[in-house]
Amino acid sequence: MKKYKFSYLLISFLLLTLLLSGCSSDSSFQAFNVSGTITTESLNKPIEGALVSIGYKTDYTNSEGVYLIENIKKGTYTWKVESQEYNNLIEDINVDDNLIIDGKLKLDTVNAVITGTVKVYNSSEEYSLQSITTSSNNIKSINQA
């Protein structure tokens, strides 16, 4: 009786080992990493503190604009980048390997304020407009020199 019990346990152990080794090679159980750099669209400068999300996982970009989201299972996800001063970036991605996804954000100028000196030239005279402060909706002051 002991001999059959030992054989039964040995066969069960071998079958379980084969089953587990077959599952570990299946990529649907693997997890991948998604990383990249988020920069400005026009100047290509890093954006610090942007929130990058994939599914339910998130990371903030560091001072160099770099993020890393780890342990993402194989599948299709929405990749989203959000930052207060820039337009959001959203796209669908297919994760089936480690990915590097870079993003360039466009400046959101809805509440921008611009100050400085503007020089206007024509063929006969030079005009200088100084102390200009503008917003997206109105011009607050213009002094002609």
Rosetta silent file (secondary structure, phi, psi, omega in degrees, C-alpha in Angstrom):
SEQUENCE: MKKYKFSYLLISFLLLTLLLSGCSSDSSFQAFNVSGTITTESLNKPIEGALVSIGYKTDYTNSEGVYLIENIKKGTYTWKVESQEYNNLIEDINVDDNLIIDGKLKLDTVNAVITGTVKVYNSSEEYSLQSITTSSNNIKSINQA
SCORE:     score description
SCORE:     0.000 S_00000001
   1 L     0.000  -39.431  179.462    0.000    0.000    0.000 S_00000001
   2 H   -62.897  -36.258 -178.331    2.889    2.356    0.844 S_00000001
   3 H   -63.376  -43.136  179.530    4.409    1.726   -2.574 S_00000001
   4 H   -67.847  -38.442  179.895    1.234    2.869   -4.385 S_00000001
   5 H   -64.858  -43.472  178.262    0.888    5.909   -2.145 S_00000001
   6 H   -64.208  -43.184  178.299    4.480    6.971   -2.859 S_00000001
   7 H   -62.603  -41.716  179.318    4.005    6.430   -6.620 S_00000001
   8 H   -62.986  -42.989  178.332    0.767    8.421   -6.546 S_00000001
   9 H   -66.547  -39.845  179.091    2.503   11.318   -4.747 S_00000001
  10 H   -65.125  -45.119  178.759    5.464   11.230   -7.136 S_00000001
  11 H   -64.652  -41.631  178.415    3.234   11.264  -10.232 S_00000001
  12 H   -62.224  -42.712  179.522    1.120   14.087   -8.738 S_00000001
  13 H   -63.751  -44.473  179.007    4.227   16.110   -8.000 S_00000001
  14 H   -63.005  -42.834  178.845    5.589   15.621  -11.544 S_00000001
  15 H   -64.222  -41.295  178.854    2.260   16.609  -13.123 S_00000001
  16 H   -64.830  -40.384  178.233    2.025   19.704  -10.937 S_00000001
  17 H   -63.365  -44.315  178.220    5.607   20.677  -11.836 S_00000001
  18 H   -64.009  -41.503  179.777    4.886   20.300  -15.559 S_00000001
  19 H   -63.207  -45.611 -179.780    1.675   22.300  -15.257 S_00000001
  20 H   -68.209  -37.662  178.980    3.380   25.158  -13.414 S_00000001
  21 H   -68.652  -32.453  176.234    6.345   25.278  -15.770 S_00000001
  22 H   -69.536  -35.426  179.864    3.962   25.484  -18.735 S_00000001
  23 H   -71.973  -34.252 -175.915    2.085   28.407  -17.142 S_00000001
  24 H   -68.601  -22.353  178.785    5.201   30.413  -16.389 S_00000001
  25 L   -86.557   -7.509  179.053    6.088   30.672  -20.084 S_00000001
  26 L   -76.112  122.454 -175.671    2.654   32.079  -20.939 S_00000001
  27 H   -70.169  -14.403  179.453    3.046   35.845  -21.543 S_00000001
  28 H   -69.146  -17.991  177.907   -0.479   36.584  -20.278 S_00000001
  29 H   -97.242   -5.672 -179.715    0.854   36.110  -16.726 S_00000001
  30 L   -81.001  155.253  175.934    3.919   38.278  -17.272 S_00000001
  31 E  -117.783  146.278 -175.748    4.140   41.891  -16.173 S_00000001
  32 E  -124.264  166.464  177.959    5.888   44.643  -18.112 S_00000001
  33 E  -112.597  141.575  175.658    7.272   48.121  -17.439 S_00000001
  34 E  -121.574  124.847 -179.391    6.311   51.300  -19.276 S_00000001
  35 E  -137.228  171.002  178.051    8.669   54.258  -19.064 S_00000001
  36 E   169.562 -172.155 -179.417    9.435   57.422  -20.981 S_00000001
  37 E  -128.256  134.287  177.888   10.069   61.160  -20.908 S_00000001
  38 E  -107.940  123.538 -177.456    7.476   63.930  -20.978 S_00000001
  39 E  -130.901  170.789  175.245    8.636   67.216  -22.534 S_00000001
  40 E   -76.024  147.933 -177.601    7.198   70.462  -23.870 S_00000001
  41 L   -68.294  -44.369 -173.194    6.094   70.389  -27.486 S_00000001
  42 L   -84.696  -38.786 -174.899    7.770   73.599  -28.628 S_00000001
  43 L  -105.018   -7.670  179.699   10.991   73.755  -26.559 S_00000001
  44 L    59.618   33.008  178.611   11.555   70.056  -25.857 S_00000001
  45 L   -95.785  147.005 -179.327   12.165   70.831  -22.154 S_00000001
  46 E   -65.004  145.590  176.072   11.289   68.276  -19.454 S_00000001
  47 L  -108.054  117.138 -179.406    8.017   68.700  -17.584 S_00000001
  48 L   -89.967  141.412  174.457    8.333   67.962  -13.885 S_00000001
  49 L    80.885   12.433  175.646    5.366   66.730  -11.840 S_00000001
  50 L   -74.405  140.513  179.310    3.173   65.541  -14.715 S_00000001
  51 E   -90.948  119.863  178.380    0.845   62.696  -13.737 S_00000001
  52 E  -110.625  129.572 -179.529    1.206   59.680  -16.031 S_00000001
  53 E  -132.281  144.303  173.908   -1.360   56.896  -15.724 S_00000001
  54 E  -134.196  112.844 -175.440   -1.876   53.506  -17.300 S_00000001
  55 L    61.546 -122.516 -179.025   -5.031   51.788  -16.195 S_00000001
  56 L  -100.882    2.411 -179.196   -5.110   52.152  -12.416 S_00000001
  57 E  -102.044  143.209 -177.808   -1.340   52.695  -11.960 S_00000001
  58 E  -137.189  161.984  172.698    0.261   56.146  -11.883 S_00000001
  59 E  -154.632  152.001  174.595    3.602   57.904  -11.555 S_00000001
  60 E  -101.405  143.715  177.635    4.761   61.539  -11.503 S_00000001
  61 L   -71.836  146.463  178.670    7.575   62.723  -13.759 S_00000001
  62 L   -86.134 -170.288 -176.993   10.805   63.718  -12.048 S_00000001
  63 L   -63.977  -17.434  177.710   12.836   66.899  -12.714 S_00000001
  64 L   -99.114    5.426  178.659   14.067   65.379  -15.981 S_00000001
  65 L    80.440   12.207 -174.917   10.529   64.530  -17.141 S_00000001
  66 E   -93.549  139.547  174.766   11.064   60.774  -16.674 S_00000001
  67 E  -131.266  162.020  176.747    8.392   58.377  -15.388 S_00000001
  68 E  -148.767  122.815  174.653    8.241   54.612  -14.767 S_00000001
  69 E  -118.088  121.662 -172.972    5.163   52.473  -14.282 S_00000001
  70 E  -105.719  160.879  173.160    5.947   48.881  -13.344 S_00000001
  71 E    58.762   53.493  175.260    4.121   45.554  -13.391 S_00000001
  72 E   -97.739  125.109  179.178    1.568   46.189  -16.121 S_00000001
  73 E   -74.511  157.680  179.202   -0.085   43.014  -17.367 S_00000001
  74 L   -57.420  136.175  178.408   -0.456   42.321  -21.077 S_00000001
  75 E   155.240 -177.426  178.033   -3.410   44.138  -22.623 S_00000001
  76 E  -103.245  131.323 -175.865   -4.758   47.386  -24.077 S_00000001
  77 E  -134.283  163.251  169.817   -4.818   50.421  -21.788 S_00000001
  78 E   -93.449  123.357  177.099   -5.425   54.151  -21.874 S_00000001
  79 E  -100.376  122.714 -174.257   -2.137   56.031  -21.402 S_00000001
  80 E  -132.954  137.560  176.194   -2.785   59.527  -20.048 S_00000001
  81 E  -121.931  128.534 -179.954   -0.528   62.442  -19.146 S_00000001
  82 E  -127.836  137.051  175.292   -1.888   65.374  -17.115 S_00000001
  83 E  -149.699  143.499 -173.915   -0.176   68.603  -16.084 S_00000001
  84 L   -59.040  -40.373 -173.300   -1.678   71.877  -14.826 S_00000001
  85 L   -94.607    0.975 -174.612   -0.070   74.183  -17.386 S_00000001
  86 E  -129.247  158.804  175.520   -0.305   71.878  -20.404 S_00000001
  87 E   -70.678  142.640  178.517   -2.975   70.149  -22.462 S_00000001
  88 E   -66.684  152.737  177.275   -3.601   66.531  -21.490 S_00000001
  89 E  -122.328  123.601 -177.351   -2.286   63.769  -23.735 S_00000001
  90 E  -133.350  132.514  173.088   -4.381   60.616  -24.084 S_00000001
  91 E  -155.717  157.108  176.017   -3.888   57.576  -26.301 S_00000001
  92 E   -86.684  136.958  178.230   -4.554   53.850  -26.296 S_00000001
  93 E  -127.630  152.649  176.619   -1.528   51.603  -25.978 S_00000001
  94 E  -110.754  113.121 -179.134   -1.056   47.858  -26.319 S_00000001
  95 E   -94.132  113.715  174.465    1.233   46.426  -23.647 S_00000001
  96 L  -141.913   11.584  178.364    2.828   43.158  -24.713 S_00000001
  97 L  -168.615  173.745  172.537    6.452   43.939  -23.862 S_00000001
  98 L   -65.225  134.066 -175.223    8.460   46.561  -21.961 S_00000001
  99 E  -123.393  148.205  169.151    7.659   49.906  -23.620 S_00000001
 100 E  -116.403  115.179 -178.991    9.253   53.334  -23.839 S_00000001
 101 L  -124.240  113.337  177.411    6.597   55.962  -24.549 S_00000001
 102 L   -96.239  151.477  178.665    7.633   59.604  -24.758 S_00000001
 103 E  -137.225  145.994  177.109    5.126   62.439  -24.830 S_00000001
 104 E  -119.311  122.521 -177.566    5.200   66.100  -25.834 S_00000001
 105 E  -100.905  140.100  177.917    2.662   68.400  -24.202 S_00000001
 106 L   -89.029  136.833  179.565    1.321   71.588  -25.740 S_00000001
 107 E   -62.064  133.057  176.389    1.211   74.670  -23.486 S_00000001
 108 L   -88.013  109.742 -173.083   -2.308   75.503  -22.325 S_00000001
 109 L   -98.750   14.157 -179.072   -2.611   79.245  -23.012 S_00000001
 110 L   -59.407  -41.389 -177.901   -6.151   79.781  -21.705 S_00000001
 111 L  -115.150   25.976 -176.820   -4.896   81.597  -18.593 S_00000001
 112 L   -74.894  145.739  174.040   -1.474   82.695  -19.810 S_00000001
 113 L  -120.379  129.739 -177.839   -0.104   86.140  -18.978 S_00000001
 114 E  -117.563  128.782  177.234    2.530   87.651  -21.262 S_00000001
 115 E  -130.035  156.809  177.127    4.649   90.646  -20.239 S_00000001
 116 E   145.242 -168.254 -179.962    7.572   92.420  -21.852 S_00000001
 117 E  -109.517  132.908  178.349    8.536   94.930  -24.537 S_00000001
 118 E  -114.092  127.982  176.893    7.345   94.595  -28.097 S_00000001
 119 E  -109.294  129.950 -179.959    9.158   96.461  -30.878 S_00000001
 120 E  -114.768  128.125 -178.977    7.337   97.097  -34.141 S_00000001
 121 E  -114.607  144.165  166.891    9.333   98.148  -37.214 S_00000001
 122 L  -136.938 -173.780 -173.343    8.214   99.576  -40.533 S_00000001
 123 L   -73.730  -21.113 -175.433   10.072  101.214  -43.374 S_00000001
 124 L  -110.721  -34.236 -175.772    9.843  104.790  -42.062 S_00000001
 125 L  -140.511  160.650  175.137    9.696  104.802  -38.240 S_00000001
 126 E  -110.537  131.075  177.214   10.335  102.601  -35.220 S_00000001
 127 E  -115.237  142.455  176.770    7.622  102.193  -32.620 S_00000001
 128 E  -125.046  121.364  175.412    8.126  100.648  -29.203 S_00000001
 129 E   -99.991  120.731 -174.913    5.215   99.320  -27.181 S_00000001
 130 E  -117.254  161.620  177.196    6.249   98.949  -23.553 S_00000001
 131 E    53.773   50.743  178.299    4.774   97.472  -20.402 S_00000001
 132 E   -89.157  128.279  172.027    2.387   95.157  -22.177 S_00000001
 133 E  -126.545  121.690 -178.060    0.427   92.749  -20.016 S_00000001
 134 E  -128.422  159.048  169.390   -2.032   90.520  -21.805 S_00000001
 135 L  -129.135 -177.354 -176.784   -4.193   87.563  -21.050 S_00000001
 136 L   -69.390  -19.550 -174.614   -6.060   85.296  -23.399 S_00000001
 137 L  -107.719  -25.614 -177.187   -9.181   87.493  -23.257 S_00000001
 138 L  -153.718  166.644  175.202   -8.018   91.106  -23.034 S_00000001
 139 E  -107.409  123.145 -174.027   -5.119   93.549  -23.120 S_00000001
 140 E   -81.147  -45.486  178.801   -4.705   95.316  -19.785 S_00000001
 141 E  -152.261  140.673  174.640   -2.341   98.154  -20.698 S_00000001
 142 E  -136.463  123.935  176.651   -0.389   99.338  -23.726 S_00000001
 143 E  -114.353  125.419  178.768    1.902  102.368  -23.609 S_00000001
 144 E   -93.763  132.184  179.952    3.287  103.686  -26.881 S_00000001
 145 L  -103.954    0.000    0.000    6.757  105.310  -26.700 S_00000001
